[in-house]
Amino acid sequence: MPYNRVTQLQSRMIIGMKQTLKSMNNGVISEIFIAKDVDQFITDKIIEEAKRFDIPYTLVDSKKQLGKACNIDVDASVVAIKHG
């Protein structure tokens, strides 16, 4: 399950759209998790950039669950994992 993967890789996490986009441009991202229940604009922008940089991405059902997997008390729309 993708949430378990996020939890396992906490030391390499980047949370949020702005930080993810910045890190993608810097070439430090190995994969991305995107919540399906966020604004379409966010989903489209992240997916577009992920394809441009050839970064694999996974859509997950809930931003609430994604935030929980990150051990934060708020929702997370996007979580990126840095190269190990």
C-alpha positions in Angstrom: 0.0 0.0 0.0 1.4 3.4 -0.9 0.8 4.9 2.5 3.1 2.3 4.1 5.8 3.2 1.6 5.5 6.9 2.5 5.7 6.1 6.2 8.9 3.9 5.7 10.6 6.7 3.8 10.0 9.6 6.2 13.6 10.7 6.4 13.5 11.4 2.6 10.1 13.1 2.4 9.2 16.5 0.9 5.7 17.5 1.7 3.6 20.0 -0.3 3.2 21.2 -3.9 5.6 24.1 -3.9 8.4 22.2 -2.3 7.8 19.2 -4.5 7.9 21.3 -7.7 11.1 23.1 -6.5 12.8 19.8 -5.7 11.7 18.2 -9.1 13.4 21.1 -10.9 16.5 20.5 -8.8 16.5 16.8 -9.8 16.4 15.3 -6.3 13.1 13.4 -6.5 12.7 9.7 -7.1 9.0 9.3 -6.8 5.8 11.2 -5.9 2.5 10.5 -4.1 -0.5 12.6 -5.1 -3.8 12.6 -3.2 -6.8 12.2 -5.6 -9.1 14.4 -3.4 -7.2 17.7 -4.1 -8.0 20.4 -6.6 -7.6 19.2 -10.2 -5.1 22.1 -10.8 -2.7 20.6 -8.3 -3.0 17.1 -9.6 -2.6 18.2 -13.2 0.5 20.4 -12.4 2.3 17.8 -10.5 1.6 15.0 -13.0 2.6 17.3 -15.9 6.0 18.0 -14.2 6.5 14.4 -13.2 6.1 13.3 -16.8 8.4 16.0 -18.0 11.2 14.9 -15.6 10.3 11.2 -16.0 9.5 10.8 -12.3 7.1 7.9 -11.3 4.0 9.0 -9.4 1.2 7.2 -7.5 -2.3 8.5 -6.9 -3.6 7.8 -3.5 -7.2 8.1 -2.3 -7.0 10.6 0.6 -5.0 13.7 1.5 -6.0 13.1 5.1 -4.5 9.6 5.0 -1.4 10.9 3.2 -0.8 13.5 5.9 -1.3 10.8 8.5 1.3 8.6 6.7 3.7 11.5 7.0 3.1 11.8 10.7 1.7 15.3 10.4 -1.5 16.7 11.9 -2.7 18.2 8.6 -3.7 16.9 5.2 -0.9 16.4 2.6 -1.8 16.9 -1.1 1.5 15.9 -2.4 4.5 14.0 -1.0 7.8 13.5 -2.8 10.6 11.1 -2.0 14.2 12.3 -2.5 16.7 10.0 -4.0 18.3 7.7 -1.5 
